[in-house]
Amino acid sequence: MARKKSVWFPQIGTVASYIGRAGKLARGGYNVRVVAETCADRMLVEAIGRSGSPVRFTVKRENLAPLQPGLFD
């Protein structure tokens, strides 16, 4: 049975949690900043890479979730 996800539209500049399906990047979630909206329901996000420099990549909007309450309060 498929679960229906709630629809969340992050605003530009919002800090969100990226939770992908597979790979080392998505294991346990990854905090990202939304930079722009691209085509096909995808978002351009920015995160801190392994070398400490900012990295930009495109993710599906459905894999972004709001941060847990109180994380950056």
C-alpha positions, -999 to 999 in steps of 0.1 A, spaced: 0 0 0 15 33 -10 16 61 15 5 96 4 32 122 12 22 156 22 29 182 -4 56 207 8 69 235 -15 102 249 -1 108 285 -8 141 298 -23 166 302 5 150 276 28 172 251 47 158 216 42 167 180 48 175 159 17 166 123 21 175 103 -11 168 67 -19 203 53 -21 239 61 -20 264 75 6 252 111 2 217 104 14 224 80 42 208 96 73 198 127 55 217 158 44 210 194 53 208 216 21 198 251 12 174 255 -17 189 278 -44 164 276 -72 135 257 -88 143 239 -120 121 220 -144 104 186 -139 96 191 -102 133 194 -92 152 218 -70 187 231 -72 202 229 -38 236 237 -22 254 218 5 289 216 20 310 190 2 337 167 15 364 193 9 345 219 28 335 239 -3 299 245 -14 285 220 -39 253 225 -59 233 197 -73 197 190 -84 173 168 -64 136 158 -67 113 180 -46 97 149 -32 130 140 -15 132 173 4 116 176 38 114 204 64 140 204 92 130 190 125 117 216 149 143 232 171 173 222 151 184 258 143 162 277 167 
